[in-house]
Amino acid sequence: MKITTVSAPGKLILFGEHVVVYGYPAIVAAINRRMAVTVTDSLDMTDHIDTGIVLDQRFVKESLILFKKKYNINSYITLKTSSQFSDRVGFGSSAAITVATIYALATHFKKPMTKDVLFDLSYQVVIAIQKKGSGADIAASIWGGIVYFQKNTPVQKLDSTINEIIVGYTGIKASTTKLIDKVSTSYAYDPKTFEKIFISISKIVKQAKKEIVRSDENKLGELMSENHTLLKKLKVSTVKLDCLVKYACEFGAYGGKLSGAGGGDCMTAIAPEHAKKTVKSALSKSGATVYILTIETEGVRIEL
Ligand code: PMV
């Protein structure tokens, strides 16, 4: 029996969350935690979906519906998912599972698909479910590595030797859509102030792009902390996230920031080699679940 397995990495937003929704750029890294989808032909006249620990089946189901409709597929499949990370930590599980599902179906049914088409289809699925979002997480899952992402602009992969990133998960699951709504409500109320903050963040993103290519971790840390201060002004940070960023810096990190929508989920920090252990233990002692993640250079791929 023909078996097709495709996997895609999760993501970590390094710079530019929220402003990316408004058309400004962001920098997103693919991480060494993947989601995989295995497709086989169904033995009866129905589709079977087994998402195991991926609690939210909507992304897989919507991807299947969209794919079958677009390519006029009348046969049935069995689809199983497996995951190297929980969908609670904010590592982009929805984007990764959507990308992996659509690409697995394209591979299984021999429909050649470019990365750009895969992006468009995945974005349609995410928007159908969440109604909002930039697609930055989808780009990281497809292209891998560190991507410079701006809506309606070709994705740029950044070359860098930056490899390890410290992540502290607060234990609090945040709702991305609620936080996007919160920023848009505040923006509507005070557009001048928010526009200024957006522009300041986008300047940081552009500077960070240069520092990533130079692989200057010290400068990147500083830029992360500056980005965090501005995210606080957007009112998406929390006391816990602020504390974790502060501790990371006090214990030797070059800098840090919340990563993603805020309101909980996780923060990230860059630290020199000699300080990594101390930063890690300071974050753990403050109640965070700590991950040392590496950048995943490969995006979506067929598993042999
Ligand atoms: O909360 P996360 O990890 O899904 O990140 C959301 C990032 C936003 O910029 C707030 C939204 C988006 O779609 O880019």
Boltz pocket constraint, residues with backbone or C-beta under 6 A from the ligand:
constraints:
  - pocket:
      binder: B
      contacts: [[A, 13], [A, 16], [A, 17], [A, 18], [A, 19], [A, 20], [A, 21], [A, 90], [A, 91], [A, 92], [A, 132], [A, 133], [A, 134], [A, 135], [A, 136], [A, 137], [A, 176], [A, 180], [A, 259], [A, 260], [A, 261], [A, 262], [A, 265]]
      max_distance: 6.0
